[in-house]
Amino acid sequence: FAHGPGVASNPPGWIRMYADLGEAPVSPEAVRDAVRAGRTVATNVPFLTVTVDGQGPGAVLDARAGDVLEVRARVRGSGADEVVLVGPEGEIAAGAAGTVSAAVTVDGPLWLAAMARGGPHPMDPGRPVFAHTSAVHVEVDGRRVARAADARWCLGLLDRLEALVVAEGRFDPERRDDQLADHRDVLDRARAFYRPLT
């Protein structure tokens, strides 16, 4: 991404993702596993954390309808003006930068995450400060949240990603078809996950 065609305007490492490796030593495999498990936060300035009943992003909680979950988000660093707790239906609670918490009553499967936002930052003029955690999933009776509209959105995103890879992807000219087939295989596996939800 840093090779162009244009010049990157952000300092190296400005927009980044953190992955919670747990007890695993740092390695490509540990990072891959953490990303796949959803133990991540993406940010361009502040550091954001979220917990649901003490569990962080990627956790899967087993709950019953009527249970009350304590959701807490905290942002550190410069630039964030607001912290927001979000779920499948949108904003749950918001407050000034610092710590925001809410009690969420479970009425079905859901996910909970946090985001932080702010105005432009001097290191990245014109772009807002942001951070977003991956979700904590809450299952009810063994069911995870599955919304048809969200699955359709994901399928559309996969279609757009495939079109982008076909149009703009950089491949070894002698192996383009094989390399493109590898990408399509990954995308088709993702589609197979989302299609039954529609």
Buried (B, 14 or more C-beta within 10 A) or exposed (E): EEEEEEEEEEEEEBBEEBBBBEEEEEEEEBBEBBBEBBBBBBBBBBBBBBBBBEBBBBBBBEBEEEBEBEBBBBBBBEBBBBBBBBBBEEEBBBBEBEEBBBEBEBEEBBBBBBBBBBEEBEBBEEBBBBBBBBBBBBBBEEEEBEEEEBBBEBBEEBEEBBEEBEEEEEBEEEEEEEBBEEBBEEBEEBBEEBEEBE
